[in-house]
Amino acid sequence: MSAPLIRPNVLELEPYSPGKPIEEVKREFGLTDVVKLASNENPLGPSPRAIEAAARAMQTANLYPDGNCYELRQAVAKHVGVAPEYFLFGNGSDELIHYIGLTFLMPGDEVITGYPSFVRYDAAAKLNDAVLHLVPLREHRFDLPAILKQVNARTKLIFIANPNNPTGTVVTADEVESFVRDLPSHVVVVFDQAYQEYVSRADYPDTLRYVREGRNIIILRTFSKAYALAGLRVGYAIAHPEIIDAINRVREPFNVNSVAQSAALAALHDQEHLQRAVALNRQGLEYFYAQCDRLGLKYVRSEANCLMVDLGRDTQPIFQQLLRRGVIVRTGHIFGLPTYLRITTGKPEENERFIRALEEVLKS
Ligand SMILES: Cc1ncc(COP(=O)(O)O)c(C=O)c1O
């Protein structure tokens, strides 16, 4: 097939590059024991109640799922404290980002986000022939005043990851308040709160307030991170019912499978397990901070489940050396931060193994 058949903006898209799979590293380096701290996955694993619910749901996997996610919607609505018609569920929040692009963007519209941030916002813009503006982070945080300066009559969507991936940083309630108040009404802001459950800071914004006020705000949340169901793909959007109704028109009829819906519902009801995951993450971050301090390495304090560590030199060779030692992390190259590694928090023994390996590599 010749390239001219394909839309030029599709050819401009980079295929998503995931963290290196464990099995691949085992094969490549002849290892049997490999630790992956590369994809912001939850090391605790799913709630046993979610596993049981998923197994039970398999018994009726011959039937199509409930496309409206009725039970899950009711439960999440109760949990969040907003009416069920404010919700839309997706096959991961990834799918919702895609749907938001399809719902709002016309060719030539403008999209703004921070850089570096989550790469799927770029794809939503490019796929719809929109113009993408990447506003550099300031001290590793979204720079909301600089984003406001980029807003013009063609601006349609602004994506704000809060906490941000890869930096784990947040914008505060005060910053969001003045940003939202100054924003013209033709702009839709997406607050991607995939890591919200991990946040410990008291000044984290309550963006639901703006949704309740009827503003053009969409909140994205997910069961992939603190709820540990990344493999089942369940995310959701919270927005005014008019916005939800529009995105729902774009939605695939059976986008969230029945096993995932049942597991997510059970996971939601196991808040103790969630709290264990949050505590494990906090413990991991504190351990990494202490070890980085000991090794004299700079890092960015994180409210997510990953940490950016600055090694002060190109991290590609270090990444390779870590792989040989059976530890998979991510280099900052794809985020434009080539001297950084992004490390997901793991179990204590995994975190210790990473630090041991890093120390060896840095000494060698
Ligand atoms: C900021 C952010 N948003 C969304 C996602 C996608 O999550 P999901 O698994 O719900 O598609 C990720 C995944 O890493 C992320 O980091």
The ligand as a Gaussian input file, in Angstrom:
#p B3LYP/6-31G(d) Opt

LIG

0 1
 C       -1.800000      11.129000      33.067000
 C       -2.371000       9.856000      32.535000
 N       -3.596000       9.859000      32.018000
 C       -4.155000       8.753000      31.523000
 C       -3.472000       7.559000      31.515000
 C       -4.122000       6.366000      30.894000
 O       -4.685000       5.582000      31.853000
 P       -5.725000       4.436000      31.502000
 O       -5.065000       3.174000      31.894000
 O       -6.940000       4.769000      32.320000
 O       -6.007000       4.496000      30.037000
 C       -2.184000       7.491000      32.029000
 C       -1.444000       6.217000      32.002000
 O       -0.315000       6.105000      32.301000
 C       -1.611000       8.676000      32.553000
 O       -0.371000       8.678000      33.040000

